[in-house]
Amino acid sequence: MEYRVVRAFTDKNDENRSYQVNDIYEGSKAPRRISELMNPEKNRYQKIYLEKIVNEETE
């Protein structure tokens, strides 16, 4: 599963790696981390940072 960055951020859980809009997220794919970045109720800034990339050929 791949995720696209929809809001620029610096990933404090990944050695302060910076992500820009439209980058492919290469950090932790742990369900808890993905949930934090996709759900505004689960992160301190209440923002959405990632979206799942849907491949129409396989989904």
ABEGO torsion letter per residue (X at the ends): XBBBBABBBBBAABGGBBBBBGBBBABBABAAAAAAAABAAABAAGBBABBBBBBAAAX
